[in-house]
């Protein structure tokens, strides 16, 4: 992504967990037991803010709706 502005993620250690948030938008955040877990949850939960979409190979993106 040449020329794209970097999105800064701030990770703070709290009493018993880590809190990760976008520096420009502290309303988008996630918590985790480790720094990596907090950042991973943030990216998975708010990937659209980064312009990314995470797909798991072989799994549907949306739950299937079954009409009986």
C-alpha positions in Angstrom: 0.0 0.0 0.0 2.4 2.6 -1.1 1.5 6.1 -0.2 -1.2 5.2 2.2 -1.2 6.8 5.6 -0.3 4.5 8.5 -3.0 3.8 11.0 -1.6 4.0 14.5 -2.8 1.5 17.2 -2.3 2.4 20.8 -2.0 -0.5 23.3 -2.3 0.1 27.0 -1.7 -2.3 29.8 -4.6 -2.3 32.3 -4.8 -4.0 35.7 -5.5 -7.5 34.3 -5.7 -7.1 30.5 -4.5 -5.1 27.5 -6.6 -2.4 25.7 -6.0 -1.6 22.0 -7.5 1.3 20.2 -7.0 3.4 17.0 -5.2 6.6 18.0 -7.4 8.6 15.7 -10.6 7.0 16.9 -10.5 5.8 20.5 -14.1 4.7 20.1 -12.9 1.7 18.2 -11.2 -0.6 20.7 -10.7 -4.2 21.9 -9.4 -5.9 24.9 -7.2 -9.0 25.3 -5.1 -11.1 27.7 -2.0 -10.1 25.7 -1.0 -7.2 23.5 -1.3 -9.5 20.4 -4.8 -10.7 21.4 -6.0 -7.1 21.9 -4.6 -6.0 18.5 -5.9 -9.1 16.8 -9.4 -8.5 18.2 -9.2 -4.9 17.1 -8.3 -5.8 13.6 -10.9 -8.5 13.3 -13.6 -6.3 14.8 -12.8 -3.1 12.9 -10.9 -4.2 9.8 -13.0 -1.8 7.6 -11.2 1.1 9.3 -7.9 -0.3 8.0 -9.3 -1.2 4.6 -8.9 -4.9 5.1 -11.2 -7.9 5.3 -10.2 -11.1 7.0 -11.5 -14.3 5.5 -11.1 -17.8 6.8 -10.4 -20.2 3.9 -13.3 -22.7 3.5 -15.7 -20.9 5.8 -18.6 -18.7 4.9 -18.3 -15.0 5.8 -21.8 -14.6 6.9 -24.0 -17.1 8.7 -26.2 -19.0 6.4 -29.9 -18.4 6.6 -32.0 -21.5 6.4 -35.7 -21.2 5.6 -37.6 -24.3 6.5 
